[in-house]
Amino acid sequence: MSSVLEITVKEEKELKYLAKPILDLFGNQKVILFDAPMGAGKTTLIKEICLALGSTDSFSSPTYSIINEYHYPEGKIFHFDLYRLKNVEELLDLGIEEYLDSYNYCFFEWPELIENMIKGNYKRIEIEVVENIRYIRVIKK
């Protein structure tokens, strides 16, 4: 695992300026895991990335729905919040393999269950919060 980008963010509103540079790092990599504690800004960063892709949809955390689907000019974006899932069987019941094989963007919050199911490369964004300062690492896997 090698870190490809490390950024320090002092205020959550700065996350919108990271979306485009992060997308540039992704290239055509469309599976991204977001690992961070509650309230760190995962959903906010995903929203900004969706906006940078050209989506004009309304964005929210899929905490209760588990999956939100957004559209952008070149396709679909699937935003997953896996916090409430207990095991891999629940992921399989969602049809997770079809999403992963769809060649659409798949953004995963709380990615512990999904990480071992991903075939091929993906990106991982880790956000650590210390005294309201966010330390963001984009890692290529």
Backbone torsions as a table, in degrees:
resi	resn	phi	psi	omega
1	MET	NA	127.8	178.5
2	SER	-129.7	133.0	-179.7
3	SER	-74.2	133.9	-179.9
4	VAL	-107.3	-14.2	179.5
5	LEU	-160.7	133.5	174.3
6	GLU	-129.1	131.5	-175.4
7	ILE	-136.5	142.3	173.2
8	THR	-108.5	129.3	-177.9
9	VAL	-123.1	124.0	-177.3
10	LYS	-87.5	-25.9	179.4
11	GLU	-136.0	142.3	-177.6
12	GLU	-57.6	-32.1	-178.4
13	LYS	-64.9	-16.2	177.7
14	GLU	-73.5	-14.9	-177.6
15	LEU	-58.9	-29.8	-178.6
16	LYS	-63.6	-24.7	179.9
17	TYR	-80.8	-10.2	-179.1
18	LEU	-90.9	-19.8	-172.2
19	ALA	-56.3	-51.9	-177.1
20	LYS	-64.1	-48.4	177.0
21	PRO	-60.1	-36.4	178.2
22	ILE	-66.9	-43.3	176.7
23	LEU	-60.2	-39.2	178.0
24	ASP	-60.9	-36.5	177.6
25	LEU	-70.0	-32.9	-178.2
26	PHE	-64.5	-31.2	-172.1
27	GLY	58.7	-126.8	177.8
28	ASN	-100.2	16.2	175.2
29	GLN	-74.5	123.2	-172.3
30	LYS	-117.4	-0.4	175.8
31	VAL	-105.2	117.8	-175.6
32	ILE	-132.1	128.8	177.9
33	LEU	-101.3	134.9	179.6
34	PHE	-114.4	111.6	-176.4
35	ASP	-115.4	115.0	-177.8
36	ALA	-166.9	159.0	177.0
37	PRO	-71.5	165.7	177.4
38	MET	-54.8	134.2	176.2
39	GLY	80.1	9.0	-177.2
40	ALA	-80.3	-17.9	179.4
41	GLY	113.9	17.1	179.8
42	LYS	-58.6	-52.9	-178.0
43	THR	-64.3	-38.7	178.6
44	THR	-62.1	-44.4	179.4
45	LEU	-65.9	-40.8	177.3
46	ILE	-61.6	-43.3	177.7
47	LYS	-57.7	-45.5	-179.3
48	GLU	-65.9	-36.5	176.8
49	ILE	-66.1	-41.8	177.6
50	CYS	-61.4	-42.7	177.8
51	LEU	-62.9	-41.5	179.1
52	ALA	-64.5	-28.0	176.3
53	LEU	-76.5	-13.0	178.5
54	GLY	105.3	8.5	178.8
55	SER	-72.8	142.7	176.6
56	THR	-118.1	14.3	-179.8
57	ASP	-70.8	168.5	171.7
58	SER	-85.7	139.0	-174.9
59	PHE	-116.1	142.1	174.8
60	SER	-155.4	165.6	177.0
61	SER	-72.8	133.7	178.3
62	PRO	-87.3	36.5	-176.1
63	THR	-53.1	-45.2	-176.9
64	TYR	-93.5	-32.3	179.6
65	SER	-82.9	-18.6	-177.8
66	ILE	74.6	-39.1	-179.9
67	ILE	-131.6	129.8	168.2
68	ASN	-112.7	141.5	177.3
69	GLU	-112.8	128.0	176.8
70	TYR	-120.3	161.5	177.6
71	HIS	-120.5	147.8	173.2
72	TYR	-139.8	167.4	-171.3
73	PRO	-53.0	-27.0	-176.3
74	GLU	-105.4	5.3	179.4
75	GLY	156.7	-144.8	-176.2
76	LYS	-117.3	157.0	174.3
77	ILE	-127.0	127.6	175.7
78	PHE	-108.8	124.7	-177.3
79	HIS	-113.8	115.2	-176.0
80	PHE	-108.8	140.0	169.4
81	ASP	-120.8	105.6	-173.4
82	LEU	-94.5	11.8	-174.6
83	TYR	-54.4	-41.9	-174.0
84	ARG	-86.5	-8.0	-179.2
85	LEU	-78.3	142.8	-174.2
86	LYS	-102.8	-24.9	-175.8
87	ASN	-156.6	171.7	-177.6
88	VAL	-64.4	-31.9	179.5
89	GLU	-59.4	-38.5	177.7
90	GLU	-64.7	-36.2	175.1
91	LEU	-63.4	-45.1	-179.7
92	LEU	-63.4	-36.9	177.5
93	ASP	-63.0	-28.2	177.3
94	LEU	-74.8	-12.7	-174.8
95	GLY	79.9	33.9	-172.8
96	ILE	-57.2	-34.7	-178.8
97	GLU	-63.3	-35.4	177.9
98	GLU	-66.0	-39.6	177.2
99	TYR	-64.1	-46.2	-178.8
100	LEU	-63.6	-32.0	-179.2
101	ASP	-89.9	4.2	-172.4
102	SER	-82.0	-11.0	-175.8
103	TYR	64.2	17.6	172.4
104	ASN	-98.7	164.3	174.5
105	TYR	-65.2	134.7	174.3
106	CYS	-128.9	111.8	179.3
107	PHE	-106.6	124.7	-175.6
108	PHE	-117.2	118.5	168.6
109	GLU	-91.9	146.3	-177.8
110	TRP	56.4	64.9	-167.9
111	PRO	-86.4	10.5	-173.2
112	GLU	-54.4	-42.7	-177.7
113	LEU	-72.5	-31.3	-171.2
114	ILE	-86.7	-26.1	-169.1
115	GLU	-54.5	-42.6	-178.5
116	ASN	-76.4	-8.9	-179.7
117	MET	-92.4	-10.6	-175.0
118	ILE	-80.6	124.9	175.9
119	LYS	-91.7	131.5	177.5
120	GLY	88.7	-165.5	-175.0
121	ASN	-83.3	155.6	174.7
122	TYR	-156.3	170.5	176.3
123	LYS	-109.9	151.4	177.8
124	ARG	-129.9	127.6	176.5
125	ILE	-111.1	120.3	177.9
126	GLU	-108.2	133.8	177.0
127	ILE	-121.8	121.7	175.8
128	GLU	-112.0	134.5	-179.6
129	VAL	-115.2	123.1	176.8
130	VAL	-131.4	115.8	179.8
131	GLU	50.8	49.4	178.4
132	ASN	67.6	7.5	174.6
133	ILE	-102.7	130.5	-179.4
134	ARG	-99.6	129.6	175.8
135	TYR	-108.8	114.7	-172.8
136	ILE	-111.9	129.7	177.0
137	ARG	-123.0	127.6	173.5
138	VAL	-102.7	120.7	-173.4
139	ILE	-120.3	133.8	177.8
140	LYS	-92.0	131.6	177.9
141	LYS	-118.8	NA	NA
